[in-house]
Amino acid sequence: MANKPVVGITMGDGAGIGPEIILKSLAHEEIYDSCHPFVIGDRKILERAKSYVKSELEIQSISVTELERISYKYGTVFCLDLDLLPATLPIGKVSAEAGHAAYEYLRTGIELANKKQIDVICTAPLNKEALHKGGHLYPGHTEILAELTNTKDFSMMLSAPNLNVIHVTTHVGIIDAVKLINPDRVYHVLKLAHETLEKAGCPHPKIAVCGINPHAGENGLFGYGEEEEKVVPAVEKALREGMDVKGPLPADTLFFRAVRGDFDIVVAMYHDQGHGPVKVLGLDTGVNITVGLPIIRTSVDHGTAFDIAGKGMADEKSLLEAIKKGVELAPKK
């Protein structure tokens, strides 16, 4: 019991589906078999969400000083209550209050993880517009995590059944993404992919690298030699260091091959190149992992879904998978 990893689940944007999927996830008794979960958020918002999902779970407030003394048990949701939001927070609407609160939940989780008080941060979705209105001008969770842990080399990894994808660039426009791709960045992402899978129990990861252009440039037919300039030197360096790397390969067939089992992970060059295939496999099973951090962070692979917030319709499968993946990656005690 005492050796289970402690998972801090940040509530995300209180106006979205985060509170609902958290309650639905913590209604699964098997979660408590593998970890000690608690919520970093606002108790009153969780209490309100109980009516949406017809939950009978008891919600109990805790303080930071009580974290090490909690008797975790199924049926009771412990909430580190930051008390930042009014009970009357409008549901399904962009709010500066909710954006600021989402940042504070995450900042608190990072602080606890940095102090080794928790083993995993698992994040419910935040809304980027609300985050910005709340005064926090970040593209998303990943960049906040990197800044508050003083991490320079990091990347977004998406995990779905039979497919892992790691990104060279993420939340930038396509023209900017191509400019940002360079051999040093590609090499560092290859190394992160290799090390992450090794730590997760894959001793000799098979890594495939996407091209930037259609057909990976097809020997100069498409593009202006971006593959040869930006990708090939990184692949060659990784090969010299003993990594099992192939590429650059045409993205239009590469993801099919990866799902088939030819590769353990795919290195995508930009956001939609990597996100599209994962989301085709199912929004309800994808998990977002920030690799390269000194702490373990996993997340749902979907947004705040303001259109269905408060209706009890939100599916908790992605959060369940994120909690399970966090437990898998957590340091063994």
C-alpha positions in Angstrom: 0.0 0.0 0.0 2.7 2.5 1.0 4.7 1.8 -2.1 2.1 2.9 -4.6 2.9 6.0 -6.6 1.1 9.2 -5.5 -0.7 10.8 -8.5 -1.7 14.4 -8.4 -4.5 15.1 -10.9 -4.8 18.8 -11.8 -8.4 19.9 -12.4 -7.6 21.9 -15.5 -10.2 24.5 -16.6 -13.1 24.4 -14.1 -15.5 25.5 -16.8 -14.7 22.5 -19.0 -15.1 18.8 -18.7 -12.1 18.3 -16.4 -14.1 18.0 -13.1 -16.5 15.5 -14.7 -13.9 13.2 -16.2 -11.9 13.2 -12.9 -15.0 12.1 -10.9 -15.8 9.5 -13.5 -12.2 8.2 -13.5 -12.0 8.0 -9.7 -15.2 6.0 -9.7 -13.1 3.1 -11.2 -12.0 1.1 -8.2 -9.1 -0.5 -10.1 -7.3 2.9 -10.1 -6.8 2.6 -6.4 -5.2 -0.8 -6.9 -2.2 0.7 -8.6 -1.8 4.2 -7.2 -2.8 6.8 -4.6 -4.7 9.6 -6.6 -5.8 13.0 -5.3 -7.1 16.1 -7.1 -5.4 19.5 -7.1 -8.2 22.0 -7.8 -11.4 23.5 -6.2 -13.6 21.3 -4.1 -16.7 23.4 -4.7 -16.3 22.8 -8.5 -15.9 19.1 -8.0 -19.0 19.1 -5.7 -21.0 20.8 -8.5 -19.8 18.3 -11.0 -21.1 15.4 -8.9 -24.7 16.3 -10.0 -23.7 16.2 -13.7 -22.3 12.7 -13.5 -24.6 11.4 -10.8 -21.6 10.6 -8.6 -21.9 9.3 -5.0 -18.2 9.7 -4.3 -17.4 11.7 -1.1 -15.1 14.7 -1.7 -12.8 15.6 1.2 -10.5 18.6 1.4 -6.9 18.2 2.4 -3.9 20.4 2.9 -0.3 20.0 1.7 0.8 19.1 5.2 -1.7 16.2 5.2 -0.5 14.6 1.9 1.8 12.1 3.6 -0.9 11.0 6.1 -3.8 10.4 3.8 -5.5 7.0 4.1 -6.4 6.6 0.4 -9.6 4.6 -0.1 -12.0 3.9 -2.9 -15.1 6.0 -2.5 -13.4 9.1 -1.2 -11.9 11.7 -3.5 -9.2 13.8 -1.7 -8.9 17.4 -3.0 -6.1 19.8 -2.3 -8.5 22.7 -2.4 -6.9 25.9 -3.7 -10.3 27.7 -3.4 -9.8 29.9 -6.4 -13.1 29.7 -8.2 -16.7 30.7 -7.3 -19.3 28.1 -7.2 -21.2 30.2 -9.8 -18.4 29.9 -12.4 -20.2 29.8 -15.8 -20.0 26.4 -17.4 -18.7 26.0 -20.9 -17.4 29.6 -21.3 -13.9 31.1 -21.5 -13.0 32.7 -18.2 -9.9 34.6 -17.0 -10.6 33.3 -13.5 -10.7 29.7 -14.7 -7.6 30.2 -16.8 -5.6 31.6 -13.9 -6.9 28.8 -11.6 -5.8 26.1 -14.1 -2.3 27.6 -14.1 -2.2 27.6 -10.3 -3.3 24.0 -10.1 -0.5 23.0 -12.4 2.1 25.2 -10.7 1.1 23.6 -7.4 1.5 20.1 -8.9 4.9 20.9 -10.3 6.0 22.3 -6.9 4.9 19.1 -5.1 6.6 16.9 -7.8 9.8 19.0 -7.6 9.8 18.4 -3.8 9.2 14.6 -4.3 5.9 14.9 -2.5 4.1 13.3 -5.4 5.3 10.9 -8.1 3.2 11.8 -11.1 1.3 14.8 -12.4 -1.7 13.9 -14.5 -3.4 16.9 -16.1 -7.0 17.4 -17.1 -7.4 19.9 -20.0 -7.0 23.6 -19.8 -8.2 26.2 -22.3 -5.4 28.2 -24.0 -7.6 31.3 -24.5 -8.7 31.3 -20.9 -5.1 30.7 -19.8 -4.0 33.8 -21.8 -6.9 35.9 -20.4 -5.8 34.9 -16.9 -2.4 36.5 -17.6 -0.3 33.4 -18.4 0.9 33.6 -22.0 2.0 30.1 -22.7 1.0 27.9 -25.7 -0.1 25.1 -23.2 0.8 22.8 -20.4 4.1 21.6 -21.9 5.7 25.0 -22.0 4.6 25.8 -18.4 6.1 22.5 -17.2 9.4 23.1 -19.0 9.8 26.6 -17.6 8.9 25.7 -14.0 11.2 22.7 -14.0 14.1 24.6 -15.8 14.0 22.1 -18.6 15.5 23.1 -22.0 15.3 19.8 -24.0 11.8 18.4 -23.9 9.2 17.1 -26.3 5.6 16.1 -26.5 4.9 12.4 -26.9 1.5 10.9 -27.7 0.7 7.3 -26.8 -2.2 5.4 -28.2 -2.8 1.6 -28.6 0.1 0.3 -30.9 1.5 3.8 -31.6 3.9 6.2 -29.9 4.7 9.5 -31.5 7.2 12.2 -30.4 7.3 15.7 -31.9 10.2 17.8 -33.1 8.0 20.9 -33.1 4.5 21.4 -31.6 2.5 24.5 -31.1 3.8 26.7 -33.9 2.5 27.4 -37.4 3.7 25.2 -40.2 6.0 27.8 -41.8 7.6 28.4 -38.4 7.9 24.7 -37.7 10.0 24.1 -40.8 12.3 26.9 -39.8 12.7 25.5 -36.3 13.6 22.0 -37.5 17.4 21.5 -37.4 19.8 18.6 -37.0 20.5 19.4 -33.3 16.8 19.5 -32.4 16.0 16.3 -34.3 18.9 14.5 -32.7 17.8 15.6 -29.2 14.3 14.3 -29.9 15.7 11.0 -31.2 17.7 10.7 -27.9 14.6 11.6 -25.8 12.6 8.9 -27.7 15.3 6.3 -27.2 15.8 7.1 -23.5 12.0 7.3 -22.7 11.2 3.9 -24.2 14.3 2.3 -22.5 13.1 3.6 -19.1 9.6 2.2 -19.9 11.0 -1.3 -20.4 11.7 -1.4 -24.2 15.4 -2.3 -24.2 16.2 -1.7 -27.9 13.6 0.8 -29.3 13.0 0.8 -33.0 12.7 4.5 -34.0 11.2 5.8 -37.3 11.7 9.4 -38.5 9.2 11.2 -40.6 10.2 13.3 -43.6 9.2 17.0 -43.8 7.9 17.0 -47.4 5.6 14.6 -49.2 7.4 11.3 -49.9 10.2 12.5 -47.6 11.3 14.8 -50.5 11.7 11.9 -53.0 15.4 12.8 -53.7 14.8 16.5 -54.2 11.6 16.2 -56.2 9.6 17.9 -53.4 10.8 20.8 -51.3 14.2 22.3 -51.2 16.4 19.6 -49.7 15.0 20.0 -46.2 15.4 16.3 -45.4 19.1 16.2 -46.3 19.8 19.5 -44.5 17.7 19.2 -41.4 17.0 15.5 -40.7 19.7 13.2 -42.2 22.6 14.5 -40.1 20.7 13.8 -36.9 19.8 10.3 -38.0 23.4 9.6 -38.9 24.6 10.8 -35.5 22.0 8.6 -33.7 23.1 5.6 -35.8 26.7 6.2 -34.9 25.7 6.1 -31.2 24.0 2.7 -31.6 20.4 3.8 -31.8 18.1 1.8 -34.1 16.8 4.6 -36.3 15.3 4.6 -39.8 14.5 7.7 -41.9 13.6 10.1 -43.0 10.6 8.1 -44.3 7.4 9.1 -46.0 4.8 10.0 -43.4 1.9 8.8 -45.5 2.9 5.1 -45.0 5.1 5.3 -41.9 2.2 5.5 -39.4 0.6 2.4 -40.9 3.8 0.5 -40.5 4.3 1.7 -36.9 0.8 0.5 -35.9 1.5 -2.8 -37.7 4.5 -3.2 -35.3 7.5 -2.3 -37.5 8.5 0.5 -35.1 8.2 1.3 -31.4 8.0 5.1 -31.9 7.6 7.6 -34.7 9.4 11.0 -34.7 7.0 13.5 -36.2 8.3 16.9 -37.5 5.3 19.1 -36.7 2.0 19.1 -34.7 -0.6 17.8 -37.2 1.8 15.3 -38.7 1.9 13.5 -35.4 -1.4 14.3 -33.8 -3.6 13.3 -36.7 -2.8 9.5 -36.8 -3.0 9.3 -33.0 -6.4 10.9 -32.9 -7.7 8.8 -35.8 -7.0 5.8 -33.5 -9.3 7.3 -30.9 -9.6 10.5 -28.9 -10.7 8.4 -25.9 -7.5 6.4 -25.6 -4.7 8.8 -26.5 -2.3 10.0 -23.8 -0.1 13.1 -23.9 3.3 12.7 -22.1 5.9 15.4 -21.7 9.3 13.7 -22.0 12.6 15.2 -20.9 11.3 16.6 -17.7 12.7 15.7 -14.3 9.2 14.8 -13.2 6.5 12.5 -14.7 3.7 14.2 -16.4 0.9 12.6 -18.4 -2.3 14.1 -19.8 -5.5 13.5 -21.7 -5.2 14.0 -25.4 -8.3 16.2 -25.8 -9.5 19.7 -24.9 -11.9 21.2 -22.5 -15.0 20.4 -24.7 -17.0 23.5 -23.6 -19.8 22.4 -25.8 -20.6 19.4 -23.7 -19.4 20.6 -20.3 -22.0 20.2 -17.5 -24.0 17.6 -19.4 -22.4 14.5 -18.0 -21.5 13.2 -21.5 -17.7 13.5 -21.3 -15.8 10.2 -21.7 -13.2 9.5 -19.1 -11.2 6.9 -21.0 -8.3 9.2 -22.0 -7.8 10.3 -18.4 -7.9 6.7 -17.2 -5.2 5.8 -19.7 -3.2 8.9 -18.7 -3.3 7.8 -15.0 -2.3 4.3 -15.9 0.6 5.5 -18.2 1.8 7.8 -15.4 1.9 4.8 -13.0 3.8 2.8 -15.6 6.4 5.6 -15.9 6.6 6.5 -12.2 9.9 5.7 -10.3 9.6 2.3 -8.8 9.7 2.3 -5.0 
